[in-house]
Amino acid sequence: MHSGGDGELILTDVTISGNSAADGGGVTSNGASAGGLTLTRVELSANSAEDGDGGGLLIEGGPATIVDSDFVQNSAESGGGLANHSGGVVSIDLSSFTENVVEEEGGGIDNQSDGAFSVTRSTIAGNRATQGGGLNSGSDAAFIVESTSISGNTATISAGGLLVGDPITLSNSTVANNSAPAGGGLEKVGDSRQSAPARPREEPRQVKS
């Protein structure tokens, strides 16, 4: 599925499974409108970006809002569940990224955008990559992870849980049981700022069985 131009793409209660493309195996969104992309209760599973990024979803333009959605067993070179190349604001809430696999960075999520990016009340688990098994963010964006579980992810070189190259705020979250030869839980590179404030804890969304 490909969305472009100035229109808004809204998907609700949809399953997108078993698709393949060079980039954006399940969905590619490059709309530049203020509306951008909205996913609510969407499952993206077993999709493949065969020669590029975003096994489940590739965001190339505009903002994106993702709520109560699941990214499961997708594959790509980078960004198995989701790859973000947009300059727009991306917000993810009550969602899960599980068992996605990539050849390079960001098993669950790969963020290469300068726009603000937030992940709240979500689960990133069981993903695999060369670097950033659960999540990779290598841009200059403000990145927020709150009330989220990042667990059981694997990287073959570094950063089993998170590879961070930009300012990040990590709060009320669990980073546990991730593995890599270096930086099993988290690896911060460059001169980015890392903050871990304490706030009242909210439980992350549970993965569907």
C-alpha positions as CSV (number, residue, x, y, z in Angstrom):
1,M,0.0,0.0,0.0
2,H,1.4,3.4,-1.0
3,S,0.1,6.8,0.1
4,G,1.5,10.0,-1.5
5,G,0.6,13.6,-2.3
6,D,-1.2,15.9,0.0
7,G,-3.9,13.5,1.1
8,E,-4.4,12.0,4.6
9,L,-4.2,8.2,5.0
10,I,-6.4,6.8,7.9
11,L,-6.4,3.1,8.6
12,T,-8.6,1.6,11.4
13,D,-9.2,-2.1,12.3
14,V,-7.1,-3.3,9.3
15,T,-4.7,-6.2,8.9
16,I,-1.9,-5.9,6.4
17,S,0.1,-9.1,6.1
18,G,2.4,-11.1,3.8
19,N,3.2,-8.3,1.4
20,S,6.6,-7.4,-0.1
21,A,8.2,-4.4,-1.9
22,A,11.7,-2.9,-2.4
23,D,10.9,-0.4,0.4
24,G,7.9,-0.3,2.8
25,G,6.8,-3.9,2.6
26,G,3.4,-3.3,4.2
27,V,2.8,0.5,3.8
28,T,4.7,3.4,2.5
29,S,3.5,6.9,3.5
30,N,5.1,10.0,1.9
31,G,2.2,12.4,2.1
32,A,3.3,16.0,3.0
33,S,-0.1,17.2,4.3
34,A,-0.8,18.2,7.9
35,G,-2.9,15.1,8.3
36,G,-0.3,12.6,7.3
37,L,-0.8,9.0,8.4
38,T,-3.1,7.7,11.2
39,L,-3.1,4.0,12.2
40,T,-5.6,2.7,14.8
41,R,-5.8,-0.9,15.8
42,V,-3.8,-2.0,12.7
43,E,-1.8,-5.2,12.4
44,L,1.2,-5.2,10.1
45,S,2.7,-8.7,10.1
46,A,5.0,-10.8,7.9
47,N,5.7,-8.0,5.4
48,S,9.1,-7.6,3.8
49,A,11.1,-4.7,2.4
50,E,13.3,-6.8,0.2
51,D,15.9,-4.2,-0.8
52,G,15.4,-1.4,1.7
53,D,13.8,0.0,4.8
54,G,10.5,-0.4,6.6
55,G,9.4,-4.0,6.6
56,G,6.0,-3.1,8.1
57,L,5.8,0.6,7.5
58,L,8.0,3.2,5.8
59,I,7.3,6.9,6.6
60,E,8.9,9.2,4.1
61,G,6.9,12.4,4.6
62,G,4.4,14.1,6.8
63,P,3.4,13.4,10.4
64,A,2.2,10.0,11.7
65,T,0.0,8.9,14.6
66,I,0.0,5.2,15.6
67,V,-2.3,3.9,18.3
68,D,-3.0,0.4,19.6
69,S,-1.3,-1.3,16.6
70,D,1.0,-4.3,16.2
71,F,4.1,-4.7,14.1
72,V,4.9,-8.4,14.0
73,Q,7.5,-10.6,12.2
74,N,8.3,-8.1,9.5
75,S,11.7,-7.9,7.8
76,A,13.9,-5.3,6.0
77,E,17.5,-4.0,5.7
78,S,16.7,-1.5,8.4
79,G,13.5,-0.7,10.4
80,G,11.9,-4.2,10.5
81,G,8.7,-2.9,12.1
82,L,8.9,0.7,11.1
83,A,11.4,3.0,9.4
84,N,11.0,6.8,9.7
85,H,12.6,9.1,7.1
86,S,10.1,11.9,7.5
87,G,10.7,15.3,9.0
88,G,7.2,15.2,10.6
89,V,6.2,14.5,14.1
90,V,5.7,10.8,14.8
91,S,3.7,9.6,17.8
92,I,3.3,5.9,18.8
93,D,1.1,4.9,21.7
94,L,-0.2,1.5,23.1
95,S,1.5,-0.4,20.3
96,S,3.9,-3.4,20.0
97,F,6.9,-4.2,17.8
98,T,7.7,-7.9,18.2
99,E,9.9,-10.5,16.4
100,N,10.9,-8.2,13.5
101,V,14.2,-8.9,11.8
102,V,16.7,-6.7,9.9
103,E,20.1,-7.0,8.3
104,E,21.3,-3.6,9.6
105,E,19.9,-1.2,12.2
106,G,16.6,-1.0,14.1
107,G,15.0,-4.4,14.4
108,G,11.8,-2.9,15.8
109,I,12.1,0.8,14.9
110,D,14.7,2.7,12.9
111,N,14.4,6.5,13.1
112,Q,16.4,8.6,10.7
113,S,14.3,11.8,10.9
114,D,14.9,15.2,12.5
115,G,11.2,15.4,13.6
116,A,10.1,14.8,17.1
117,F,9.5,11.1,17.8
118,S,7.7,9.5,20.8
119,V,7.0,6.0,21.9
120,T,4.6,5.7,25.0
121,R,2.9,2.8,26.7
122,S,4.3,0.3,24.2
123,T,6.3,-2.9,23.9
124,I,9.4,-3.5,21.8
125,A,10.4,-7.2,22.2
126,G,12.1,-10.1,20.5
127,N,13.5,-8.1,17.6
128,R,16.8,-8.7,15.9
129,A,19.4,-6.5,14.1
130,T,23.1,-5.9,13.6
131,Q,22.9,-2.8,15.7
132,G,19.9,-1.5,17.8
133,G,18.1,-4.7,18.1
134,G,14.9,-3.1,19.5
135,L,15.3,0.5,18.4
136,N,17.8,2.7,16.5
137,S,17.6,6.5,16.4
138,G,20.5,8.1,14.6
139,S,19.2,11.6,13.8
140,D,19.1,15.0,15.6
141,A,15.5,14.7,16.7
142,A,14.1,14.8,20.2
143,F,13.3,11.2,21.0
144,I,11.0,10.3,23.9
145,V,10.4,6.8,25.3
146,E,7.9,6.6,28.1
147,S,6.2,3.8,30.0
148,T,7.5,1.3,27.5
149,S,9.1,-2.2,27.8
150,I,12.1,-2.9,25.7
151,S,13.1,-6.5,26.3
152,G,14.5,-9.7,24.7
153,N,15.9,-7.9,21.7
154,T,19.2,-9.0,20.1
155,A,22.0,-7.3,18.1
156,T,25.0,-9.1,16.7
157,I,27.4,-6.1,17.0
158,S,26.1,-3.6,19.5
159,A,23.1,-2.2,21.4
160,G,20.7,-5.1,22.0
161,G,17.9,-2.8,23.2
162,L,18.6,0.8,22.0
163,L,21.2,2.5,19.8
164,V,20.9,6.2,20.4
165,G,22.6,8.9,18.4
166,D,20.3,11.8,19.2
167,P,18.9,13.5,22.4
168,I,16.7,10.9,24.2
169,T,14.4,11.1,27.2
170,L,13.7,7.6,28.7
171,S,11.2,7.5,31.5
172,N,9.2,5.0,33.5
173,S,10.4,2.3,31.1
174,T,12.0,-1.2,31.4
175,V,15.1,-2.1,29.4
176,A,15.7,-5.8,30.3
177,N,17.1,-9.1,28.9
178,N,18.4,-7.6,25.7
179,S,21.7,-9.0,24.3
180,A,24.7,-7.8,22.2
181,P,28.5,-8.1,22.3
182,A,28.6,-4.4,23.3
183,G,25.9,-2.3,25.0
184,G,23.5,-5.1,25.7
185,G,20.8,-2.7,26.9
186,L,21.6,0.7,25.5
187,E,24.5,2.3,23.6
188,K,24.7,6.0,23.2
189,V,27.0,7.3,20.4
190,G,28.2,10.8,19.5
191,D,27.5,13.9,21.6
192,S,23.7,13.3,22.2
193,R,22.1,14.0,25.5
194,Q,20.5,11.2,27.5
195,S,18.0,11.8,30.3
196,A,16.1,9.4,32.6
197,P,13.7,11.3,34.8
198,A,11.4,9.6,37.3
199,R,7.7,9.9,36.9
200,P,4.6,8.0,38.0
201,R,4.8,4.7,36.2
202,E,2.2,3.5,33.7
203,E,2.1,-0.1,32.4
204,P,3.1,-0.7,28.8
205,R,0.6,-2.3,26.4
206,Q,0.6,-6.1,26.6
207,V,1.5,-8.0,23.4
208,K,-1.5,-9.9,21.9
209,S,-1.2,-13.7,22.2
